[in-house]
Amino acid sequence: MGFSHYFPSTRSFTDGEWQQLANAAKILTSNAQLFGGCGDGKPVIDESNIIFNGDASKNEDHETFHICKKHEPEFNFCNTAQKPYDEQVVAVLCCAEFLAPGALKIGSDGNQREWQDGLALAQNIFPDATIRPGIK
């Protein structure tokens, strides 16, 4: 089942933007059942990358969510198949847009209603975070 979020990089994150985004991602992933990129191990949130997936042991993983601090010309996306980790993917994307507007060109197969739970998570950290205009 396809359900993708698109976030091609348009520029690198500044050191300050990345530090705030990484801190937000640590909070957002701390109480969730999230794992490393292959659906096992621990999420990676460091000075260069944010990488996580759902729980492979429960068939709650799908494609790896991966954002890099440094601009990469590849077309980045993550198909979550609307599995439970989708909320955290959306929350991190909302935080990224709030902290570093335009660093990612965010789009989605989902509509604004389908982004509400992830947005609510992001707003626990940044109350002024919003859904990027253009999300269906």
N, C-alpha and C positions, 0 to 999 in steps of 0.2 A: 504494500500500500504506500503510495507516495504522499508525502506531506513535508515539503522542504522549506527551509528558511535560507535566504541568499544574503551573503554579506561580503561581496568583493571589496578588497582594500583599495582605498583611493590615495592614502598617504600613511606614513608611519605614525604611531601614537607618540606623543611626547613622553618624556620620563614621568612627569607629573600625572598625565592622563592615565598612563599604564599602571602606575602605582595605585592610583585610586580604583581603577577597574579591577586589578588583581585582588585588591583588598575586598572589594564588593563581591567578586566571584568566590573568594574564600568563605565569605559569610553565606552566600547563596547556596553553596555546595556543602556546607558543614552539617546541616541537619537533613540532608536528602540522601537517598540511596543511590549515590553516584559513584562511578568507578572510572578507571583509566580508559584510554581510547579503545581498547579491545573488549571492554565490558567487565574487566577484572582489575585487580590492583587498585591503586588510588588515583584520583584525578591529579593532573599536573597543572599547577598554577605557580608560575615562577616569573623571573625577570624577562622572559621572552615569549612564553606561551600560556594559553589557557586551553586545556584539553580534558574532555570528559565524555562519558557515555553512560547509558543505563546499565542495569544488572544483567549480565549475560546468563547467569545461573538461573534466572527467572524469566528468560526470554524477553527482558525489558530493555535490551540494547538494540541499536540499529546502526546508523552511521555516526562516526566520531564527530563531536563538535570540537573545532580547533580554530582559535584566533591567535594570530601572531602579532607581536608588538611592531615588528618591522614590516613595512609595505611589501606585499608580494603580488606580482602581476597575475597570478592564477585566479580563476573564478572560484571563490569559496562558497560552499553551501553545505547544509547538513539536512538530510532527510531523517526525521525522527519517527516517522510513521505514527505520530501522535502518541508515542509511548510516554510513560511518566516523566522522563527527563526533559521532555519538551518544555515544561514550565521553566526550568532553569536555563535552557537555551534562550528562550524568549526574554527572561529576566536579564541575563547577561547582555543580550543585544540592546535591550532598553537602556541599561546602564551605560553601555558603550556610546549610544547615541546621545545620552544626556551629558556624559563627561567629555566626549570628543566628537561633537557634531560634524558629520561629513567624513570621518575617518573610514567608515564603512558605508557602502551603499546598500542599505538594508531593504530587503523585500521578502515576501513570503507567499506561500500558497494559502496560508491561513488568513482569516479576516479579523477585524478588530475584536469581535466577540471572542474568537479563539485565542487572542493574545491577552485577555483580561487577567487570567490567573498569574501569568508570568509578569505582567505589568504590576500587579498588586505586590508581588515579591520584590520587584525593583523599587517600588514606592515605599517599602519598609525601610529602605536604605536612603533613597533619594526621593522625598515626597513630591518633588516637582517633575519627576520623570514622566514622560508621555509616550504614547505610541507614535512612531515616526509617520508623518503624513505619507500617504501612498500605500499603506498597508490596506488591502482590500476591505 
